[in-house]
Amino acid sequence: MPFVRFQPANVVADVPSGTPIHIAALRAGILDLELPCGGEGACGLCQVEVVGLDAPVLACKTRVTSDLVVRLPDPSQTAARVLGDSHALIDPGLLPGRDCLTPLCRDLRITVPPASIEEHYSDWTRLIRELSRNRGAVSVTCQLPVLRQLAAAARAAGGQLTVGVEESASGQRVRDVRSGHSTAHALGLAVDIGTTTVAAQLVDLDDGSVLGTQTAYNMQIRRGADVISRIDYARSPEHLEELRCLVLETINGLVELLANALPVDPRNIRAAFLAGNTTMTHLALGLPPRYIRESPYVPTVNSVPELRAQEIGLNIDPQAIVAFAPGVGSYVGGDITSGVLCTDLSTSNHDVFLFMDIGTNGEIVIGNTDWVVACACSAGPAFEGAGIKCGMRADEGAIERVAIGGDGEQLEYSVIHGGKPAGICGSGLISLLGELFRQGIIDRSGRFFKSRGASRIVEHQGRRAFLLATAGQARSGKDLVITEADIENLIRTKAAIYAACSLILENVGLTWDAIARVYIAGGFGRYMRVADAIFIGMLPDLPLERFRFIGNSSLTGAYSALLSREHRRRMAEIAARMTYVDMSSNPQYMDRYVKALFLPHTDLEQFPSVAAAFKSRRRNAS
Amino acid sequence: MPFVRFQPANVVADVPSGTPIHIAALRAGILDLELPCGGEGACGLCQVEVVGLDAPVLACKTRVTSDLVVRLPDPSQTAARVLGDSHALIDPGLLPGRDCLTPLCRDLRITVPPASIEEHYSDWTRLIRELSRNRGAVSVTCQLPVLRQLAAAARAAGGQLTVGVEESASGQRVRDVRSGHSTAHALGLAVDIGTTTVAAQLVDLDDGSVLGTQTAYNMQIRRGADVISRIDYARSPEHLEELRCLVLETINGLVELLANALPVDPRNIRAAFLAGNTTMTHLALGLPPRYIRESPYVPTVNSVPELRAQEIGLNIDPQAIVAFAPGVGSYVGGDITSGVLCTDLSTSNHDVFLFMDIGTNGEIVIGNTDWVVACACSAGPAFEGAGIKCGMRADEGAIERVAIGGDGEQLEYSVIHGGKPAGICGSGLISLLGELFRQGIIDRSGRFFKSRGASRIVEHQGRRAFLLATAGQARSGKDLVITEADIENLIRTKAAIYAACSLILENVGLTWDAIARVYIAGGFGRYMRVADAIFIGMLPDLPLERFRFIGNSSLTGAYSALLSREHRRRMAEIAARMTYVDMSSNPQYMDRYVKALFLPHTDLEQFPSVAAAFKSRRRNAS
């Protein structure tokens, strides 16, 4: 049996010959080594060095056949690499192929043959015939200026034309024609409108490349932290208009940042694909959201017809086509159909998968290629850093991982992009909660034991708190602490998620064993350590290799739909197939939620790996 | 054999029992009795009185079984009745059924069922489902304000909604939603854009009734009488814009007249359907028309995509949908496909028919349900009264029929709507030319014989002219005359039409006998006497009952397409099936044209009925 030593942790494992390095790492107790693409060899992010080999290898694809020394990467560097390409976590086979893009709006470079006495089709007909080569006969429309320019354009440059073509469910629309084959690339925008965080991405519609990604807190936060409070606020037309303006201001601010960074004129952005939950979509469009939370919980619209940027108030090309990811119902919106597009549900997998989008609303989808069921729970914005004293988004300066040693007195953390910490983000909070619990600094209900980590337990506004960084260590010059109130908040959040997961599982008559894969989506997800999340009872206690992080899949889905007709079709199909199960009206939900308000859970049998760790600790202690 | 006496002419005929009255009238030498609908009993316009019966009967449907005295109507009263309903000349079976209208834009009065926990479709989906009951599943779009009003509207008035829905080739578009079932009727506009005359009709989209019809000269006339001269004028962008504004001013003037007459706000007009020849369509849209007359004679567009009124500059609802009748090529435009819609070509007739639209351009279509061929000839605007000294449109004050007796010294005429004559319109010109020729006042080349009607032959600007009305008799206080130059002009026009007809017939390998029906379209057509038109050699010498006047069929077709999806479909099918034959490049055309520059023709054998009349006259004279 080969023997593998992992550096710099200096831990070892004996494994059968042929075991992949990442499994050997698990055997050695290393839970750090993440496989963002789930071990498909797709993302290239699990690179490790094998001492004696020239080039790094992939831990997921390299098998141990003899004794090895393996050097693991610095986790913060991995995170930085991931940040560089926000869609790297998705199986590339699920993203649009870059050589056959069919974006919502694209520049087609075609050559219109000259007319002759024999073939005297009109200029417009000859143009349509060329466009049809790309899509077969569909209805083609245009606005008048296109026709006015057509005769001259079709007769210049040997019939070479650059034709801006929009695609919609009902057909094609020519938005402009230019003589010659333009070398300029058309631009598009993908947006995830989260309740707490809005992410926008500038995309090259010609080659699919991401030109920039920016995130910001949704300015609506000042009028309510969650969708319910915003729906309530929006009851008056003036308040609805205020919320509409706030989210548009947020998106337009991101557009400006993205455009300035290149730089490019935002009016060159020709198409946008937006994904958001049903309330966010309604508020962005100025649609009264009140019926979303009044029985029978029916929104104005799930599948928003295509609109123009100027109708919405998006500061891009006023005539840009704007599409929305289709929603399923009041509590399962376009962000979820968009996210599920980043799983292999819509392709060819008969296995049952679980999709969890952990944002301010936790949405959970379970299904396979035959059936799909979705539910939602109000998780709250804690994991997005909101409602937590020192919380922040997963952005530069955020503590994204914590390690506590030395009886709770020693603390190490990694900060996104390095430097002094400015706060702590979702993955950091999960890591911290896991470490506090693992090290016995907090009890199963989240209260501090005075005995452990005592020097870091401080008094903060009348309640106990854990000192993450002193004023001197922190960017703000103030202590960074996590309070007992913060911990309660986090426990409520993880309890809501776990309760919803376990209830929907029961609803479809399955047990955890049946789940072949768990997709974890959410802005924080990609830095999160699954082992920590299981340890605190947020994620089910399944083998680590079944988990796959897919990051902000709502944004990635919007990116894919922006670029590909096939992905738009799949997204519509996902929305059509998905069944919504209402949790709020299920009396069992509250029961399960209350049981989950412990670390990891009231019922330890549901977390055998955590129970085993407790046992081993007690054995070691005795 | 029953014996019929016709009053007031006091002529008689013996006819076999069972002969229809209109055939008996022909036997008695009466060519006046017109059957606008061709003897189908459809139009009700051939009413005659039978002495001894209480109610009038239809000459086409009433058979002679015993001796009768029949009183014929005053022709000018018939014309007035026809003016009252501009579509009365069309077989009602070819017009949209008023109880199942599917206009380009309509108000659907639907009831959206409330949502429930079980059936929690969004408001928009429930709306679409109701709309789909009317059309099956199609793509439905809308603009944002519709969505913003939807939630409240769907929940008021028990879900009763009035939904303004536009139909297009690509699907449906909801333009507005209003709570409750509106009792107001939606308005639409049908327009025939002729080179010389523009006709517009205000239509009730809910019940198909015509609320008014107005015609005016196309203001572009000041920049050229025919399409060729306007195409030449439009070579500069400024001139193109000038022509565009002139025709828009013409149409908008008609819209204002129509709207003021009701009165109604023109901004309530929700949809428009326009038919025009290819050049008129291009000029109305501001599309450079130059390639229409440059080889290979290819227009920018034949099938204009649906546009909005504000794009075009039509002063109706800015968001009104505007559709155009599809054309076939540079010289067979939407006015022809629109006109052919008023024949039974598109329904179920295997007989060969000939369709002639005699406007400034003469367009001729020949075909049956299997094949359709079209050609065009430049007839000139003479029959629209333009280019003729005292010519005018078929409007109030126009002489529409002339009778010359007493060796050419006695003249009678009928004036549209009575009173003093203001000029002479197309049907009056044909009637006059026929009478001048029949009475021997002009010779076969159109020159005046001094011997006949001498007192009416006057000198006018150095050439001979025929005095129609003296200054005292005329509305203008000036002599109304027809000059030799006018007669030459009319002969050139009729020659162009006949030459094109006979050449296209030869092209398809048929002789006149094969033509089961001749449809005559054109603004002047409905007042024209077929016998006169045959007598001068404009129409082929076929039995009178084969001719059918269909009036301004371009306008009627636009009216039908405005109101009916099926008619829009048929129109598109007609355009797709029609083959264009270029006459201008056919060397035989000029030969035939020159041969037709006589009355009725160089070759009298082509006009046996006229030759017979000559013979009988000579016999009577000898």
Interface residues (C-beta under 8 A of the other chain):
Chain A: A115 S116 I117 H120 Y121 S122 D123 W124 T125 V138 S139 V140 T141 C142 Q143 L144 L147 R148 L150 A151 A152 R155 S168 A169 S170 G171 L285 G286 L287 P288 R290 Y291 S295 P296 Y297 V298 P299 T300 V301 N302 S303 V304 P305 E306 L307 E311 I312 G329 S330
Chain B: A115 S116 I117 H120 Y121 S122 D123 W124 T125 V138 S139 V140 T141 C142 Q143 L144 L147 R148 L150 A151 A152 R155 S168 A169 S170 G171 L285 G286 L287 P288 R290 Y291 S295 P296 Y297 V298 P299 T300 V301 N302 S303 V304 P305 E306 L307 E311 I312 G329 S330
